[in-house]
Amino acid sequence: IERWLEHRPRSVPIGSIPMAILDYQTPDHVLTSGNLGDYVQTLSLLGNLVRMSDVTFSGDDGLGAVASELQGRVQPHLRAPGVTGAVHLISVNRDFSSADDVPEGTWMVAFGWHMHALYDLRFDFPYHPNIRPLFLSFHINRLEMLTDEAQAYLRRHGPIGCRDWTTVFLLLSAGIDAF
């Protein structure tokens, strides 16, 4: 549990945009995702980011090196030139982002099945306050999982892109713009 209590400060190179890449670790080993689909979605996001052939990537824990390597493997007809800049990739845990040191203004595409309760006690949602979420393929299956604070958070960051109609209808019923 010590690694969850020790915050390792992260810094973003000057001129880089911080971008979170979802990870699925928590101190509650039961919640560590064994769902291959979670990792496929994360790799798919990374695969789309690296299509931007004029963007440079850096990142902690080897994420920048992996992104740069993948970028070199993108077939010429799939590249998206013309967008320039620098992106610094950091891993953020979907179900326990409050324990991560997240640089201010970090963008994150939020997807997957949410609301896994840590030790069956509480949900770690909304995300860390420094995250700027873009919700795509978001899933919840019970409205009671969403506290008033979580509902207000989703309203602020909507419309929420959902991966299924159940989630769309749950969010709409709570007055949260969803598609």
N, C-alpha and C positions, 0 to 999 in steps of 0.2 A: 504494500500500500504506500510505501515511502515515495515511490516515483510519482504518485498522484498528489502528494503533499508538497513536493519540491517544485516550485515554479521556475522554469528555466526561461529567463527573459529572451524574447525574440526581437530581432531588429530587421528592418526592411531597408535594403539599399536605397539610397537617395534616387528619386526618379522612378522607382518601381511601384507598381500597384500590388498590394497584398491580396492574394486569392487563396481561399481555403479549399483544401481537398479533403473530402469527408473520409474519416477513419471510423472504426467501429469498436474501439477498445473502451472498457470501463473498468473500474476497480471491482465491480460485481461480475465475476467471471461467467455467470449464467447469461449475462447480456452481451458478452462479446459475440459479435455476429458470426454465425456459421453459414449464413445465407450467401451463397455464391453470387446471387443476383445483386446484393449490395456492392460487392467488389466490382462486378461487371459494370454497374452504373457509374462508379467512380472512375474506372478505366475509360469508359465511353466519354465522360466529361473531359478527361485529360486528353483523349484522342481528338476531340473537337477543338480544344484550346490550341493544341500544337499545329493545327492546320494553318494558323496565322503565321505564315512563313517569315514575316518581317518583325516578329516580336521575339525578344530574348527572354529566356527563363532562368531564374535562379530559385533556390529553395533550400530549406532545412532538410536534414536527414536524407539527402540524396534525391529529393523530389526534383530539384532543378536539373540535375544530371540526367535523370530518367526522362524528363520532359524534353530536354535538348536532344537526347538520343532518339526519342520517338519522332520529334520534329524532322530529323534527318531522314526518317523512313517514310514520311508521307509521300505518296505518289504525286507526281507533278500535277496531274489533272484534279487532284483533291485539295491542293494548296489554296489558301486564301490570302493573296498578297495585298499590299496596300495599307494594312493596319500596322502602325509602328508603335513601339513602346517596349516596356519591360514589365514583366510580371514576376512577383516573388511568391512562390507556392509554400504554403504551410499546411500541416495536417491539423485538423480540428475534429474532435470526436463528436459524432452526431448526438449521442445520448448522454454526454457529460462535458459539454463545451465550457461550462463554468469553471472547470479545473484547468483549462488550457490558457496559456498566455497568448492572447490574441491581439495583434497590433491594431490600433485604431483604424477604422475605415476599411476593414477586411471584407471583401466581397465573398459570397458563398452561394453556390447553387444548392438549394436544400431539396433533397429528394429522398424517397424511400419511406419505409414504415416507421412512423414516429411513435413516441410515447411508450418507451420501455421504462418501467419504474425501477430505479436503483434500489436494490435490496427489497423490492416490493414496498418501498416506503414513499418515494416521491419521484415525480418526473422532472428532469432537468431541462425545462422549457419554460419560457423563451430562451433562445440562445444567448451566449455571452453578449454583453451590451456593445462590444466593438464590432460585431458581425453585421454586415449589410446583406440580408438574405434575399435571394431570388428564388421563389418557390416554384418548382417544376416537378411533376410526378410525386407530389406529396401525398401521404396516406395516413389517415387515422381511422379507427373503426368504432369509436364510441365518443360521443360528444362530452360525456362526463369526464373524459380525460383532460379536457381543456378548462383550466381555471379562468376566472374573469380576466386575469392578467394575460394569460395566453391568448384568449379571444381578442383582447384589445391589441395585442402585438400583431396578430394575423391581420386584423383590420388595417393597421398602420402600414403593413408591408404587402397588402393585396394589390391586385387580385392574386389569389392563390391557385397555381396550376396543380391540378390533382391527377393522380394516376388511375382513378376509378370514380364511377358515379356515386358510390356510397359516400366517399369523402366529399364530393361536390355537394351532395344534398345535405349532409351533416353541417357543413360550413355555411351553406346558404340559409339553413334553418336557424343558424345563430346570428344571421345578419352579416356574415363575412363574405365578401365578394370572391367567388371561386369559379373556375372553369375546368 
